[in-house]
Amino acid sequence: MERPEQKNYREIERLEGLLHELREGPATARKTEAIREIGLEIPLAVREVGAMMINVGWEQSYAADRSRREDGDS
């Protein structure tokens, strides 16, 4: 099963590819709007990855703290 961060990394790469394709051709109103939308989607995906990394950090920190307390109580 694919982890959420892998899904987001894949989505970021897909959006960056689309952005590159759009920038290669002549600009139209539709392409300009698509570029704008992709420009908004990429930061959202990056933010989600960052939030997941923070959550993992908190979980690891909590688990390490809990383990230290249990070892100290023994």
C-alpha positions as CSV (number, residue, x, y, z in Angstrom):
1,M,0.0,0.0,0.0
2,E,1.3,3.5,-0.9
3,R,2.1,5.8,2.0
4,P,0.5,9.3,1.9
5,E,3.9,11.0,1.5
6,Q,4.7,8.8,-1.5
7,K,1.4,9.8,-3.0
8,N,2.1,13.5,-2.5
9,Y,5.6,13.3,-3.9
10,R,4.2,11.5,-7.0
11,E,1.6,14.2,-7.3
12,I,4.2,17.0,-7.0
13,E,6.2,15.4,-9.7
14,R,3.1,15.1,-11.9
15,L,2.2,18.7,-11.4
16,E,5.7,19.8,-12.1
17,G,5.7,17.8,-15.4
18,L,2.4,19.4,-16.4
19,L,3.8,22.9,-15.6
20,H,6.9,22.2,-17.7
21,E,4.7,21.1,-20.7
22,L,2.5,24.1,-20.4
23,R,5.5,26.5,-20.4
24,E,7.0,24.9,-23.5
25,G,4.1,25.9,-25.8
26,P,2.8,29.3,-26.8
27,A,0.7,31.0,-24.0
28,T,-3.1,31.1,-24.2
29,A,-5.6,32.2,-21.6
30,R,-6.4,28.6,-20.8
31,K,-2.7,27.7,-20.4
32,T,-2.1,30.7,-18.2
33,E,-5.0,29.7,-15.9
34,A,-3.7,26.1,-15.8
35,I,-0.2,27.3,-14.8
36,R,-1.8,29.4,-12.1
37,E,-3.8,26.5,-10.8
38,I,-0.7,24.2,-10.8
39,G,1.2,26.9,-9.0
40,L,-1.4,26.7,-6.2
41,E,-1.5,22.9,-6.1
42,I,2.2,22.3,-5.7
43,P,2.5,24.3,-2.5
44,L,-0.5,22.6,-1.1
45,A,1.0,19.2,-1.7
46,V,4.4,20.4,-0.3
47,R,2.5,21.7,2.8
48,E,0.8,18.3,3.3
49,V,4.2,16.5,3.1
50,G,5.6,18.9,5.6
51,A,2.7,18.4,8.0
52,M,3.1,14.6,7.7
53,M,6.8,14.9,8.5
54,I,6.0,17.1,11.6
55,N,3.5,14.5,12.8
56,V,6.0,11.7,12.3
57,G,8.5,13.7,14.3
58,W,6.1,14.3,17.2
59,E,5.1,10.6,17.2
60,Q,8.8,9.6,17.3
61,S,9.5,12.1,20.0
62,Y,6.5,10.9,22.1
63,A,7.5,7.3,21.7
64,A,11.1,8.0,22.7
65,D,10.0,10.0,25.7
66,R,7.5,7.3,26.7
67,S,10.3,4.6,26.3
68,R,12.6,6.6,28.6
69,R,10.0,7.0,31.2
70,E,9.2,3.3,31.2
71,D,12.9,2.5,31.4
72,G,13.3,4.9,34.4
73,D,10.2,3.5,36.2
74,S,11.5,-0.1,36.0
